[in-house]
Amino acid sequence: MLYHSLRAAARVALRWYYADVVVQGGERVPERGPLLIVANHPNALVDALLVGTALRRRVLLTGKATLFENPLLAPLLRAIGVVPLRRAADERAAAKRGAGDAVPVARNTDAFRLVRAALAQGRAVLVFPEGISHDQPALAPLRTGAARMALDAAGGGVRGLRLLPLGLVFERKEQLRSRVLVRAGVPIDLDAWRKAQPAGDAARLTAELDQALRGVTLNFASDARAERAVTLARVLAAITEVPPSVGQPRDLATEAALAERIERATEAVAQASPALAAQADAFTSRAEALEARLAARGATLADLQISPRLRHGARFVVRESLIAVLALPLALLGHVMHWLPLRLARTLAMRPLASDPSRDQPAMRTIVLGLATVLVWYALQFALVAHWLGAFVALAWLVVIFLAARVDFLFDDRMHRARARARTYLALRRDPALREQALAEIQSLLAEAVALESALLAPLSGRSFGGQ
């Protein structure tokens, strides 16, 4: 009961913080049977919340044992059954303090026993094999813990165990109302793997997990390369995709796939001829320059393909105005009634950044503190309304303001996209030649992208940039 209540609360908090959370490859997740989920770890506690809410199955969470040293967090972790894992670094630190045994062999005996028992019962267990949450642009070296857990369970008689690689891709993990993509890879059948690898050990299985995780995560050689690939992927996605409804955010999955291909091409540039490398740089400059020229005119690449006809514009104005009239009162109520607790949570969440600039802190702290402040705020309002008007009215009031908060977030996102689309429409109306010229430039860019990819990655087969 507690687990399901907390999962529902976490789902609400994530949907309030992030504008879009999409699961890709959900059909690959086994619906039953023992399952060890191995995920990358870019965003601290948020990662566990995402996995726990993105999958339909109940997930047994594992976490570093140092989390249990927090007197406020520890009771909650124990209540929902989080399995503490002690890392070698934790043991060394404890030994220096004289507070623990630094013998690594036995440090996770209890944890392995609990995980083995859960898998024997056909449950799903989540492990972050990187061992740390980090801001690096690529997957950190995997520890052998997840592989040892799997092999330990198999050695203990667990059959039918699958290892599911799960990639967490954030647009801007610390940014409010950004997008998240959860990518499920092809599960590894451990029984089949052990038959094919009779001498396979934890190191070899860890290498397989590393390869599988890299297939569902974004990995870049540097922060600068990551920024460049993501920016260019956004541009290419904007010029190859049909603009979605203003009620829907753009598809992060397309941008992630493009960013992966751009990074492969960038890697190949280092081995390419100077002329081809210069051509690649010129292509990037052209794409960015096109976006800048359109922005200077008030237009966006993402909306360039909308119709500039008057009747389409009139239909847009009528539809969005009607939605605004209907949604604004409830959205305004949600904004007013949640401004104080959410503002307080965000302010408190951002304060530690002066001493800890890690980008995985804003989202985690905002979500945790936001949950706490909103629950306290709701309890206070319930008490006051119940005192004056009764418990039934108080409960109804909480339902109304809760729904109003959701409407507020969705309405604000929609209006932001609607304003951008309206500016683009007006720009196209002011200059009828703008759209034709930009579309011609886009076709030229797409042709150049296809040629560049072919030249840089000649052995690569698959879709061209224009065939997303």
Kinemage of the C-alpha trace (Angstrom):
@kinemage 1
@onewidth
@group {chain A} dominant
@subgroup {mainchain}
@vectorlist {calphas} color= white
{ca met a 1} P 0.000 0.000 0.000
{ca leu a 2} L 2.780 2.421 0.949
{ca tyr a 3} L 4.757 1.542 -2.202
{ca his a 4} L 1.798 2.197 -4.490
{ca ser a 5} L 0.958 5.453 -2.702
{ca leu a 6} L 4.530 6.688 -3.016
{ca arg a 7} L 4.698 5.611 -6.660
{ca ala a 8} L 1.529 7.589 -7.406
{ca ala a 9} L 2.984 10.625 -5.625
{ca ala a 10} L 6.276 10.242 -7.518
{ca arg a 11} L 4.422 10.000 -10.833
{ca val a 12} L 2.597 13.254 -10.088
{ca ala a 13} L 5.820 14.996 -9.012
{ca leu a 14} L 7.676 13.900 -12.155
{ca arg a 15} L 4.815 15.055 -14.402
{ca trp a 16} L 4.827 18.398 -12.633
{ca tyr a 17} L 8.584 18.844 -13.012
{ca tyr a 18} L 9.058 17.435 -16.533
{ca ala a 19} L 6.858 18.383 -19.484
{ca asp a 20} L 7.070 14.963 -21.133
{ca val a 21} L 8.141 11.489 -19.983
{ca val a 22} L 8.037 8.909 -22.782
{ca val a 23} L 8.831 5.195 -22.551
{ca gln a 24} L 10.351 3.703 -25.712
{ca gly a 25} L 10.484 -0.065 -26.126
{ca gly a 26} L 8.099 -0.773 -23.272
{ca glu a 27} L 6.972 -3.935 -25.054
{ca arg a 28} L 10.433 -5.389 -24.373
{ca val a 29} L 9.918 -5.356 -20.603
{ca pro a 30} L 8.985 -8.890 -19.455
{ca glu a 31} L 5.607 -8.771 -17.721
{ca arg a 32} L 6.498 -11.537 -15.276
{ca gly a 33} L 9.405 -13.637 -14.095
{ca pro a 34} L 12.689 -12.647 -12.426
{ca leu a 35} L 14.049 -9.418 -13.882
{ca leu a 36} L 17.219 -7.485 -13.067
{ca ile a 37} L 16.939 -3.936 -14.423
{ca val a 38} L 20.281 -2.242 -15.098
{ca ala a 39} L 20.010 1.489 -15.734
{ca asn a 40} L 22.356 4.426 -16.192
{ca his a 41} L 22.484 6.938 -13.355
{ca pro a 42} L 22.565 10.592 -14.505
{ca asn a 43} L 20.083 12.175 -12.098
{ca ala a 44} L 20.361 10.843 -8.533
{ca leu a 45} L 17.082 9.854 -6.848
{ca val a 46} L 15.079 11.013 -9.883
{ca asp a 47} L 16.379 7.969 -11.795
{ca ala a 48} L 14.841 5.536 -9.328
{ca leu a 49} L 11.561 7.451 -9.396
{ca leu a 50} L 11.510 7.336 -13.199
{ca val a 51} L 12.117 3.593 -13.369
{ca gly a 52} L 9.606 2.899 -10.628
{ca thr a 53} L 6.884 4.903 -12.389
{ca ala a 54} L 7.721 4.116 -16.029
{ca leu a 55} L 7.374 0.342 -15.641
{ca arg a 56} L 4.064 -1.312 -14.796
{ca arg a 57} L 5.782 -3.898 -12.624
{ca arg a 58} L 6.585 -3.285 -8.983
{ca val a 59} L 10.320 -2.683 -8.709
{ca leu a 60} L 12.563 -3.501 -5.765
{ca leu a 61} L 14.974 -0.589 -5.498
{ca thr a 62} L 18.623 -0.727 -4.483
{ca gly a 63} L 20.554 2.301 -3.280
{ca lys a 64} L 23.896 3.218 -1.809
{ca ala a 65} L 24.039 2.496 1.895
{ca thr a 66} L 25.146 6.049 2.704
{ca leu a 67} L 21.593 7.211 1.943
{ca phe a 68} L 20.498 5.383 5.077
{ca glu a 69} L 22.709 7.697 7.138
{ca asn a 70} L 20.208 10.493 6.516
{ca pro a 71} L 17.879 10.434 9.545
{ca leu a 72} L 14.967 11.856 7.546
{ca leu a 73} L 15.376 9.642 4.479
{ca ala a 74} L 16.332 6.363 6.142
{ca pro a 75} L 12.887 5.517 7.646
{ca leu a 76} L 11.228 6.061 4.275
{ca leu a 77} L 13.791 3.919 2.453
{ca arg a 78} L 13.318 1.110 4.944
{ca ala a 79} L 9.528 1.410 4.775
{ca ile a 80} L 9.451 0.837 1.012
{ca gly a 81} L 12.086 -1.917 1.183
{ca val a 82} L 15.103 -0.309 -0.509
{ca val a 83} L 18.087 -2.673 -0.395
{ca pro a 84} L 21.257 -0.866 0.764
{ca leu a 85} L 24.437 -1.526 -1.240
{ca arg a 86} L 27.815 -0.726 0.236
{ca arg a 87} L 30.425 0.343 -2.272
{ca ala a 88} L 34.131 -0.251 -1.770
{ca ala a 89} L 34.589 3.519 -1.479
{ca asp a 90} L 32.000 3.598 1.304
{ca glu a 91} L 33.876 0.890 3.191
{ca arg a 92} L 37.200 2.700 2.853
{ca ala a 93} L 35.643 5.915 4.100
{ca ala a 94} L 34.021 4.083 7.003
{ca ala a 95} L 37.309 2.414 7.882
{ca lys a 96} L 39.076 5.780 7.992
{ca arg a 97} L 36.416 6.991 10.401
{ca gly a 98} L 36.780 3.795 12.396
{ca ala a 99} L 33.100 3.081 11.787
{ca gly a 100} L 33.152 -0.001 9.610
{ca asp a 101} L 34.861 -3.062 8.230
{ca ala a 102} L 36.800 -2.449 5.028
{ca val a 103} L 36.741 -6.097 3.876
{ca pro a 104} L 35.038 -5.858 0.427
{ca val a 105} L 34.187 -9.538 0.035
{ca ala a 106} L 31.479 -9.624 2.667
{ca arg a 107} L 30.223 -6.041 2.548
{ca asn a 108} L 27.076 -6.870 0.520
{ca thr a 109} L 26.291 -10.378 1.747
{ca asp a 110} L 22.893 -9.337 3.086
{ca ala a 111} L 22.108 -7.293 -0.020
{ca phe a 112} L 22.898 -10.221 -2.326
{ca arg a 113} L 20.744 -12.496 -0.195
{ca leu a 114} L 17.783 -10.097 -0.381
{ca val a 115} L 18.169 -9.624 -4.141
{ca arg a 116} L 18.490 -13.377 -4.706
{ca ala a 117} L 15.339 -14.005 -2.656
{ca ala a 118} L 13.413 -11.331 -4.593
{ca leu a 119} L 14.478 -12.777 -7.952
{ca ala a 120} L 13.583 -16.278 -6.774
{ca gln a 121} L 10.068 -14.935 -6.170
{ca gly a 122} L 9.926 -13.653 -9.762
{ca arg a 123} L 10.253 -9.980 -8.820
{ca ala a 124} L 11.938 -7.090 -10.635
{ca val a 125} L 15.039 -5.512 -9.064
{ca leu a 126} L 16.670 -2.222 -10.096
{ca val a 127} L 20.446 -1.731 -9.992
{ca phe a 128} L 22.569 1.209 -11.169
{ca pro a 129} L 25.816 -0.541 -12.193
{ca glu a 130} L 27.745 2.718 -12.618
{ca gly a 131} L 27.619 2.961 -8.830
{ca ile a 132} L 27.407 6.754 -8.818
{ca ser a 133} L 25.178 9.515 -10.143
{ca his a 134} L 27.176 11.878 -12.335
{ca asp a 135} L 27.130 14.686 -14.914
{ca gln a 136} L 29.522 13.095 -17.396
{ca pro a 137} L 28.455 13.026 -21.082
{ca ala a 138} L 29.000 9.267 -21.317
{ca leu a 139} L 28.330 6.130 -19.335
{ca ala a 140} L 30.759 5.684 -16.426
{ca pro a 141} L 32.680 2.380 -16.176
{ca leu a 142} L 30.329 -0.284 -14.855
{ca arg a 143} L 30.994 -2.031 -11.565
{ca thr a 144} L 30.629 -5.804 -11.499
{ca gly a 145} L 27.939 -5.759 -8.800
{ca ala a 146} L 24.944 -6.205 -11.122
{ca ala a 147} L 26.604 -9.092 -12.972
{ca arg a 148} L 27.615 -10.747 -9.690
{ca met a 149} L 24.040 -10.420 -8.416
{ca ala a 150} L 22.698 -12.073 -11.558
{ca leu a 151} L 25.225 -14.904 -11.488
{ca asp a 152} L 24.719 -15.360 -7.759
{ca ala a 153} L 20.970 -15.728 -8.284
{ca ala a 154} L 21.482 -18.172 -11.156
{ca gly a 155} L 23.932 -20.140 -9.031
{ca gly a 156} L 21.304 -20.212 -6.292
{ca gly a 157} L 18.793 -21.912 -8.561
{ca val a 158} L 16.929 -18.929 -10.081
{ca arg a 159} L 15.908 -19.790 -13.644
{ca gly a 160} L 14.447 -17.624 -16.375
{ca leu a 161} L 16.300 -14.498 -15.175
{ca arg a 162} L 16.406 -11.629 -17.663
{ca leu a 163} L 18.689 -8.591 -17.492
{ca leu a 164} L 16.995 -5.488 -18.908
{ca pro a 165} L 19.158 -2.550 -20.048
{ca leu a 166} L 17.260 0.679 -19.400
{ca gly a 167} L 18.511 4.030 -20.664
{ca leu a 168} L 17.431 7.328 -19.100
{ca val a 169} L 17.846 10.239 -21.519
{ca phe a 170} L 17.212 13.775 -20.251
{ca glu a 171} L 16.852 16.818 -22.465
{ca arg a 172} L 18.064 19.073 -19.636
{ca lys a 173} L 17.799 17.103 -16.436
{ca glu a 174} L 17.917 20.143 -14.162
{ca gln a 175} L 15.509 22.273 -16.210
{ca leu a 176} L 11.848 22.592 -15.290
{ca arg a 177} L 9.387 21.421 -17.982
{ca ser a 178} L 12.071 19.719 -20.072
{ca arg a 179} L 11.654 16.245 -21.599
{ca val a 180} L 12.695 12.734 -20.562
{ca leu a 181} L 13.030 9.549 -22.601
{ca val a 182} L 13.130 6.092 -20.984
{ca arg a 183} L 14.542 3.538 -23.461
{ca ala a 184} L 14.202 -0.201 -22.850
{ca gly a 185} L 16.716 -2.402 -24.621
{ca val a 186} L 16.604 -6.072 -25.553
{ca pro a 187} L 16.710 -8.194 -22.371
{ca ile a 188} L 19.613 -10.596 -21.893
{ca asp a 189} L 18.438 -14.149 -21.187
{ca leu a 190} L 20.909 -15.210 -18.507
{ca asp a 191} L 20.220 -18.935 -18.913
{ca ala a 192} L 20.980 -18.727 -22.637
{ca trp a 193} L 24.016 -16.533 -21.965
{ca arg a 194} L 25.468 -19.042 -19.503
{ca lys a 195} L 25.019 -21.858 -22.016
{ca ala a 196} L 26.756 -19.843 -24.718
{ca gln a 197} L 29.446 -18.697 -22.254
{ca pro a 198} L 30.125 -21.721 -20.019
{ca ala a 199} L 33.254 -20.019 -18.684
{ca gly a 200} L 31.577 -16.647 -18.457
{ca asp a 201} L 32.327 -14.702 -15.296
{ca ala a 202} L 31.139 -11.403 -13.802
{ca ala a 203} L 33.687 -9.399 -15.788
{ca arg a 204} L 32.487 -10.813 -19.106
{ca leu a 205} L 28.826 -10.333 -18.217
{ca thr a 206} L 29.586 -6.760 -17.125
{ca ala a 207} L 31.126 -6.121 -20.532
{ca glu a 208} L 27.920 -7.386 -22.178
{ca leu a 209} L 25.842 -5.133 -19.927
{ca asp a 210} L 28.067 -2.182 -20.783
{ca gln a 211} L 27.494 -2.745 -24.500
{ca ala a 212} L 23.746 -3.157 -23.982
{ca leu a 213} L 23.476 0.001 -21.878
{ca arg a 214} L 25.434 2.024 -24.422
{ca gly a 215} L 22.830 0.976 -26.961
{ca val a 216} L 20.053 2.746 -25.047
{ca thr a 217} L 21.941 5.761 -23.678
{ca leu a 218} L 23.612 8.794 -25.232
{ca asn a 219} L 27.396 8.755 -25.020
{ca phe a 220} L 29.658 11.581 -26.129
{ca ala a 221} L 33.407 12.071 -26.034
{ca ser a 222} L 33.130 15.442 -24.266
{ca asp a 223} L 30.649 17.997 -22.969
{ca ala a 224} L 31.358 20.205 -25.983
{ca arg a 225} L 30.631 17.341 -28.387
{ca ala a 226} L 27.448 16.540 -26.465
{ca glu a 227} L 26.229 20.128 -26.687
{ca arg a 228} L 27.003 20.298 -30.379
{ca ala a 229} L 25.344 16.969 -31.217
{ca val a 230} L 22.210 17.738 -29.201
{ca thr a 231} L 21.878 21.208 -30.733
{ca leu a 232} L 22.327 19.910 -34.270
{ca ala a 233} L 19.952 16.995 -33.598
{ca arg a 234} L 17.274 19.456 -32.473
{ca val a 235} L 17.739 21.421 -35.696
{ca leu a 236} L 17.618 18.318 -37.892
{ca ala a 237} L 14.584 16.970 -36.074
{ca ala a 238} L 12.832 20.292 -36.548
{ca ile a 239} L 13.393 20.278 -40.303
{ca thr a 240} L 12.554 16.607 -40.865
{ca glu a 241} L 9.489 16.191 -38.626
{ca val a 242} L 5.962 17.424 -39.298
{ca pro a 243} L 5.109 20.004 -36.602
{ca pro a 244} L 3.061 18.288 -33.874
{ca ser a 245} L -0.074 19.771 -32.376
{ca val a 246} L 0.633 22.646 -29.996
{ca gly a 247} L -0.846 20.421 -27.317
{ca gln a 248} L 2.069 17.985 -27.656
{ca pro a 249} L 5.808 18.508 -27.073
{ca arg a 250} L 8.219 17.517 -29.808
{ca asp a 251} L 9.453 13.929 -29.882
{ca leu a 252} L 12.672 13.554 -27.875
{ca ala a 253} L 13.166 10.023 -29.230
{ca thr a 254} L 13.837 11.392 -32.724
{ca glu a 255} L 16.349 13.904 -31.396
{ca ala a 256} L 18.104 11.227 -29.321
{ca ala a 257} L 18.474 8.940 -32.344
{ca leu a 258} L 19.847 11.800 -34.421
{ca ala a 259} L 22.278 12.841 -31.673
{ca glu a 260} L 23.695 9.305 -31.608
{ca arg a 261} L 24.286 9.354 -35.349
{ca ile a 262} L 25.824 12.819 -35.191
{ca glu a 263} L 28.273 11.660 -32.510
{ca arg a 264} L 29.288 8.681 -34.678
{ca ala a 265} L 29.819 11.026 -37.590
{ca thr a 266} L 31.785 13.438 -35.385
{ca glu a 267} L 34.003 10.564 -34.275
{ca ala a 268} L 34.621 9.739 -37.925
{ca val a 269} L 35.578 13.354 -38.689
{ca ala a 270} L 38.817 12.849 -36.755
{ca gln a 271} L 39.808 10.198 -39.304
{ca ala a 272} L 38.435 12.065 -42.319
{ca ser a 273} L 40.312 14.158 -44.809
{ca pro a 274} L 40.766 17.880 -44.021
{ca ala a 275} L 38.367 18.763 -46.839
{ca leu a 276} L 35.632 16.480 -45.497
{ca ala a 277} L 36.150 17.759 -41.939
{ca ala a 278} L 35.825 21.332 -43.199
{ca gln a 279} L 32.632 20.371 -45.034
{ca ala a 280} L 31.188 18.929 -41.813
{ca asp a 281} L 31.990 22.136 -39.927
{ca ala a 282} L 30.444 24.216 -42.706
{ca phe a 283} L 27.273 22.128 -42.583
{ca thr a 284} L 26.905 22.715 -38.841
{ca ser a 285} L 27.441 26.444 -39.323
{ca arg a 286} L 24.818 26.557 -42.095
{ca ala a 287} L 22.219 24.775 -39.988
{ca glu a 288} L 22.812 27.024 -36.983
{ca ala a 289} L 22.822 30.131 -39.178
{ca leu a 290} L 19.456 29.189 -40.700
{ca glu a 291} L 17.933 28.804 -37.254
{ca ala a 292} L 19.390 32.170 -36.182
{ca arg a 293} L 18.069 33.958 -39.298
{ca leu a 294} L 14.584 32.619 -38.731
{ca ala a 295} L 14.701 33.527 -35.035
{ca ala a 296} L 15.657 37.090 -35.980
{ca arg a 297} L 12.470 37.260 -38.057
{ca gly a 298} L 10.353 35.832 -35.238
{ca ala a 299} L 10.042 32.340 -36.745
{ca thr a 300} L 11.176 28.918 -35.525
{ca leu a 301} L 12.436 25.951 -37.521
{ca ala a 302} L 10.053 23.662 -35.658
{ca asp a 303} L 7.014 25.572 -36.957
{ca leu a 304} L 8.265 26.513 -40.409
{ca gln a 305} L 6.138 23.901 -42.161
{ca ile a 306} L 2.809 25.203 -40.834
{ca ser a 307} L 0.370 26.615 -43.371
{ca pro a 308} L 0.458 30.424 -43.706
{ca arg a 309} L -3.054 30.517 -45.181
{ca leu a 310} L -5.503 32.910 -43.584
{ca arg a 311} L -8.193 30.302 -42.947
{ca his a 312} L -5.727 28.052 -41.125
{ca gly a 313} L -4.578 30.977 -39.011
{ca ala a 314} L -8.159 31.920 -38.187
{ca arg a 315} L -8.957 28.345 -37.177
{ca phe a 316} L -5.871 28.327 -34.933
{ca val a 317} L -6.885 31.590 -33.237
{ca val a 318} L -10.451 30.394 -32.613
{ca arg a 319} L -9.326 27.037 -31.225
{ca glu a 320} L -6.627 28.391 -28.936
{ca ser a 321} L -8.822 31.261 -27.748
{ca leu a 322} L -11.594 28.835 -26.841
{ca ile a 323} L -9.142 26.608 -24.977
{ca ala a 324} L -7.770 29.641 -23.150
{ca val a 325} L -11.227 30.815 -22.104
{ca leu a 326} L -12.134 27.365 -20.781
{ca ala a 327} L -8.809 26.483 -19.143
{ca leu a 328} L -7.578 29.843 -17.842
{ca pro a 329} L -9.778 30.051 -14.705
{ca leu a 330} L -8.755 26.585 -13.533
{ca ala a 331} L -5.117 27.118 -14.550
{ca leu a 332} L -5.049 30.423 -12.676
{ca leu a 333} L -6.489 28.740 -9.576
{ca gly a 334} L -3.821 26.036 -9.798
{ca his a 335} L -1.067 28.611 -10.214
{ca val a 336} L -2.181 30.768 -7.286
{ca met a 337} L -2.835 27.871 -4.923
{ca his a 338} L 0.527 26.205 -5.589
{ca trp a 339} L 2.776 29.215 -6.065
{ca leu a 340} L 3.911 29.423 -2.446
{ca pro a 341} L 4.840 25.753 -1.752
{ca leu a 342} L 6.434 25.225 -5.169
{ca arg a 343} L 8.353 28.510 -5.003
{ca leu a 344} L 9.556 27.608 -1.503
{ca ala a 345} L 10.652 24.145 -2.658
{ca arg a 346} L 12.538 25.525 -5.658
{ca thr a 347} L 14.250 28.204 -3.571
{ca leu a 348} L 15.389 25.679 -0.983
{ca ala a 349} L 16.473 23.264 -3.722
{ca met a 350} L 18.684 25.834 -5.449
{ca arg a 351} L 20.435 27.111 -2.322
{ca pro a 352} L 22.992 24.263 -2.005
{ca leu a 353} L 24.180 24.781 -5.600
{ca ala a 354} L 26.661 27.404 -4.437
{ca ser a 355} L 28.663 24.653 -2.733
{ca asp a 356} L 27.528 21.693 -4.865
{ca pro a 357} L 27.144 22.667 -8.550
{ca ser a 358} L 26.178 19.145 -9.670
{ca arg a 359} L 23.377 19.258 -12.222
{ca asp a 360} L 21.628 16.272 -10.616
{ca gln a 361} L 20.776 18.314 -7.532
{ca pro a 362} L 18.103 20.812 -8.766
{ca ala a 363} L 15.594 18.219 -10.011
{ca met a 364} L 16.104 15.796 -7.138
{ca arg a 365} L 15.871 18.456 -4.444
{ca thr a 366} L 12.956 20.256 -6.094
{ca ile a 367} L 10.930 17.066 -6.478
{ca val a 368} L 11.594 15.805 -2.947
{ca leu a 369} L 11.082 19.201 -1.312
{ca gly a 370} L 8.120 19.915 -3.590
{ca leu a 371} L 6.402 16.729 -2.483
{ca ala a 372} L 6.985 17.624 1.157
{ca thr a 373} L 5.859 21.258 0.922
{ca val a 374} L 2.785 20.483 -1.198
{ca leu a 375} L 1.672 17.710 1.158
{ca val a 376} L 2.071 20.026 4.156
{ca trp a 377} L 0.238 22.770 2.251
{ca tyr a 378} L -2.597 20.393 1.389
{ca ala a 379} L -2.840 19.187 4.982
{ca leu a 380} L -3.054 22.772 6.218
{ca gln a 381} L -5.767 23.661 3.711
{ca phe a 382} L -7.704 20.498 4.497
{ca ala a 383} L -7.630 21.300 8.199
{ca leu a 384} L -8.792 24.882 7.686
{ca val a 385} L -11.563 24.063 5.194
{ca ala a 386} L -12.716 21.078 7.260
{ca his a 387} L -12.925 23.284 10.343
{ca trp a 388} L -15.211 25.773 8.628
{ca leu a 389} L -17.115 23.710 6.042
{ca gly a 390} L -16.631 20.055 6.948
{ca ala a 391} L -14.391 17.183 5.831
{ca phe a 392} L -16.347 16.387 2.649
{ca val a 393} L -15.994 19.936 1.311
{ca ala a 394} L -12.327 19.986 2.329
{ca leu a 395} L -11.658 16.757 0.423
{ca ala a 396} L -13.490 18.090 -2.638
{ca trp a 397} L -11.425 21.282 -2.445
{ca leu a 398} L -8.159 19.310 -2.456
{ca val a 399} L -9.298 17.353 -5.517
{ca val a 400} L -10.143 20.596 -7.322
{ca ile a 401} L -6.841 22.349 -6.618
{ca phe a 402} L -4.880 19.178 -7.448
{ca leu a 403} L -6.533 18.975 -10.871
{ca ala a 404} L -6.081 22.731 -11.270
{ca ala a 405} L -2.322 22.360 -10.789
{ca arg a 406} L -2.139 19.809 -13.606
{ca val a 407} L -4.211 22.057 -15.861
{ca asp a 408} L -1.895 24.962 -15.005
{ca phe a 409} L 1.225 23.085 -16.126
{ca leu a 410} L -0.358 21.767 -19.329
{ca phe a 411} L -1.929 25.137 -20.141
{ca asp a 412} L 1.353 26.996 -19.612
{ca asp a 413} L 3.231 24.546 -21.885
{ca arg a 414} L 0.546 24.817 -24.552
{ca met a 415} L 0.471 28.613 -24.465
{ca his a 416} L 4.267 28.731 -24.754
{ca arg a 417} L 4.147 26.570 -27.893
{ca ala a 418} L 1.112 28.436 -29.234
{ca arg a 419} L 2.882 31.800 -28.895
{ca ala a 420} L 5.916 30.468 -30.773
{ca arg a 421} L 3.693 29.090 -33.536
{ca ala a 422} L 1.724 32.328 -33.754
{ca arg a 423} L 4.936 34.361 -34.118
{ca thr a 424} L 6.084 32.042 -36.900
{ca tyr a 425} L 2.722 32.335 -38.645
{ca leu a 426} L 2.855 36.143 -38.516
{ca ala a 427} L 6.425 36.126 -39.810
{ca leu a 428} L 5.384 33.961 -42.758
{ca arg a 429} L 2.421 36.223 -43.448
{ca arg a 430} L 4.621 39.344 -43.388
{ca asp a 431} L 7.158 37.830 -45.762
{ca pro a 432} L 5.609 35.196 -48.079
{ca ala a 433} L 9.021 34.459 -49.587
{ca leu a 434} L 10.538 33.566 -46.205
{ca arg a 435} L 8.958 30.126 -46.049
{ca glu a 436} L 9.863 29.215 -49.623
{ca gln a 437} L 13.466 30.326 -49.180
{ca ala a 438} L 13.850 28.541 -45.846
{ca leu a 439} L 12.316 25.305 -47.161
{ca ala a 440} L 14.695 25.380 -50.126
{ca glu a 441} L 17.593 25.840 -47.706
{ca ile a 442} L 16.286 22.932 -45.640
{ca gln a 443} L 16.157 20.630 -48.663
{ca ser a 444} L 19.726 21.583 -49.450
{ca leu a 445} L 20.783 20.898 -45.862
{ca leu a 446} L 19.083 17.507 -45.855
{ca ala a 447} L 20.788 16.509 -49.085
{ca glu a 448} L 24.121 17.608 -47.655
{ca ala a 449} L 23.444 15.705 -44.408
{ca val a 450} L 22.805 12.499 -46.343
{ca ala a 451} L 25.966 12.978 -48.398
{ca leu a 452} L 28.061 13.751 -45.317
{ca glu a 453} L 26.803 10.738 -43.413
{ca ser a 454} L 27.501 8.521 -46.392
{ca ala a 455} L 31.027 9.921 -46.798
{ca leu a 456} L 31.908 9.792 -43.103
{ca leu a 457} L 30.284 6.463 -42.333
{ca ala a 458} L 30.427 4.597 -45.615
{ca pro a 459} L 29.921 1.151 -44.009
{ca leu a 460} L 26.863 2.411 -42.106
{ca ser a 461} L 23.552 1.223 -43.465
{ca gly a 462} L 20.155 2.572 -42.410
{ca arg a 463} L 17.943 5.557 -42.842
{ca ser a 464} L 19.242 8.905 -43.974
{ca phe a 465} L 18.655 12.069 -42.009
{ca gly a 466} L 15.779 12.855 -44.278
{ca gly a 467} L 14.133 9.488 -43.648
{ca gln a 468} L 13.397 9.748 -39.945
